Amino acid sequence: MNPKNATRVELAAAQALVTWKKQFASLVRAGASELAVADNSEEITFKHYQQAAEQAIQELGYLIKSESNPNERRHAA
């Protein structure tokens, strides 16, 4: 990557991305487990993860939209 074209990322944005990635993984893992139990399956399949990921995308979207920008909160104070 050309250093002249590098884009800086604010700390709050990087922290939010890490949090969202963790939330997504957690939602998918829990959802896939629930789907496997509902199917009376002894293993979690690719299909379970796929369905759970689709649900997690929607749920994470709601979570992201409900959050406020920490920088905006700081400036308002």
N, C-alpha and C positions, 0 to 999 in steps of 0.2 A: 504494500500500500504506500502510495506517495505521501510523505509527511505533510506536504503542502495542501493536500486534499483531505487530511484527517479532520474528522468532526468530533468535537468533544461531547461527552454525554454527562449531563448533570447527575450528581450523586443520587438525588431523589428518584430520577428516572431509572437508573441502574438498579437501585434497591427495589423499586416497584416490579421491574422485570423479573428479578430473582424470586420475589414473593409470588408473582403470578405463575411462574413456572412450577414452583413448589405446590401451589394450590391446585394447579391442573393435574400434576402427577398424583397428588393425594386423592383428588376427585375420581380420577380414572381407576386408580387401584381399588378404592372403596366400591365404586360402581360395578367394576368387573366382578368383584367378590360377591356382591349382592345378586348380580345376574346369574352367576354360577349356582348360588344357593337356590334361587328361584327355579332354575332348570333342573334341580336335583343332580347336578353334575359334580363329579369328584375332582374335576380339574377346571381351572380357568382357561378358556380357549381364546384364540385370536378374535373370534366373533364377539365374545364377552368384552374384551378390551376395546374393540372397534365400536360397539354400541355404547360403552361407557364413555369413550372419548367424545362421541357425538353429543352425549348429554352434558359432559363436562364443559365442552366448548360453550354451550348455551349458558350454563350456570356461571362460568367464569366471566362471560360477557356481562352478566348482570352485576357480578361483584365488582368488576372494573368500573362500570358506569356509576356505581353507587359510591365509589371512593372519590375523595377530593384531593386536589393537588397540594402536597405538603408545603410547597413554596408559596402558594396562594394563601394558605392559612397563616403562614409566618408573616407575610406582608400585611395581612389584615389586622394582625395583633398590634 
